[in-house]
Amino acid sequence: MFEVDPTHVQQQGRGRRSVAKARDVYFYLLEETGKSHHEIAKIGGRERSSVTCAIKRTKEAMKKEKLLNKRIESLLDIVLTTTINEPSYR
């Protein structure tokens, strides 16, 4: 959707604007799947407060940008209807 290498989303630093926006949407989707902000922070390598701000930014952008809202809702539908096996960390 954002034409961003998935590995760039979890890198430290802000990166390009497209990477930051993709990261914000990623955090939003994780929250919508039931992850806490603390869990998302661990997954994304960020502080919990950064996660909270990113999700808030995404929600605000979705209210203002109808196309973005539609794309994110489509992604969310895919995420919620797809079974993904999480890797084992044993």
C-alpha positions as CSV (number, residue, x, y, z in Angstrom):
1,M,0.0,0.0,0.0
2,F,2.8,2.4,0.9
3,E,5.5,0.8,-1.3
4,V,7.8,0.5,1.7
5,D,10.1,-2.3,2.4
6,P,8.6,-4.0,5.5
7,T,12.1,-4.1,7.2
8,H,12.2,-0.3,7.1
9,V,9.1,-0.1,9.2
10,Q,10.8,-1.5,12.3
11,Q,14.1,0.3,11.9
12,Q,15.0,3.0,14.4
13,G,14.7,6.6,13.4
14,R,11.9,8.4,11.6
15,G,12.9,7.6,8.1
16,R,11.1,8.9,5.1
17,R,7.6,10.2,5.4
18,S,6.2,7.2,3.6
19,V,8.0,4.9,6.1
20,A,6.7,6.8,9.1
21,K,3.1,6.7,7.7
22,A,3.4,3.0,7.0
23,R,4.6,2.5,10.6
24,D,1.7,4.5,12.0
25,V,-0.8,2.4,10.1
26,Y,1.0,-0.8,11.1
27,F,0.6,0.2,14.8
28,Y,-3.0,1.1,14.2
29,L,-3.7,-2.3,12.7
30,L,-2.0,-4.0,15.6
31,E,-4.2,-2.1,18.0
32,E,-7.3,-3.1,16.1
33,T,-6.2,-6.8,16.4
34,G,-6.2,-6.5,20.2
35,K,-2.6,-5.7,20.9
36,S,-1.9,-3.3,23.8
37,H,0.2,-0.2,23.2
38,H,2.9,-1.8,25.4
39,E,2.9,-5.0,23.2
40,I,3.0,-2.8,20.0
41,A,5.9,-0.8,21.4
42,K,7.9,-4.1,21.9
43,I,7.0,-5.3,18.4
44,G,7.8,-2.0,16.8
45,G,10.9,-1.1,18.8
46,R,9.4,2.1,20.0
47,E,8.3,3.7,23.3
48,R,4.7,3.2,24.3
49,S,4.1,7.0,24.1
50,S,5.3,7.0,20.5
51,V,2.9,4.2,19.7
52,T,0.0,6.1,21.3
53,C,0.8,9.2,19.2
54,A,1.2,7.2,16.0
55,I,-2.2,5.6,16.5
56,K,-3.8,8.9,17.3
57,R,-2.2,10.4,14.1
58,T,-3.6,7.6,12.0
59,K,-7.1,7.9,13.4
60,E,-7.1,11.7,12.8
61,A,-5.8,11.1,9.2
62,M,-8.5,8.5,8.6
63,K,-11.2,11.1,9.5
64,K,-9.7,13.7,7.1
65,E,-8.6,11.5,4.2
66,K,-11.4,9.3,2.8
67,L,-9.1,7.3,0.5
68,L,-6.7,6.5,3.3
69,N,-9.6,5.5,5.5
70,K,-10.9,3.1,2.8
71,R,-7.4,1.6,2.3
72,I,-6.8,1.1,6.0
73,E,-10.3,-0.5,6.4
74,S,-9.5,-2.8,3.5
75,L,-6.2,-3.8,5.1
76,L,-7.9,-4.3,8.4
77,D,-10.5,-6.6,6.8
78,I,-7.7,-8.7,5.3
79,V,-5.8,-8.8,8.6
80,L,-8.9,-9.9,10.6
81,T,-10.0,-12.5,8.1
82,T,-6.6,-14.1,7.5
83,T,-5.0,-16.6,9.9
84,I,-1.4,-15.8,10.4
85,N,0.8,-18.2,12.3
86,E,3.1,-16.3,14.6
87,P,6.7,-17.5,14.8
88,S,7.7,-19.6,17.8
89,Y,10.2,-18.0,20.1
90,R,11.2,-21.1,22.0
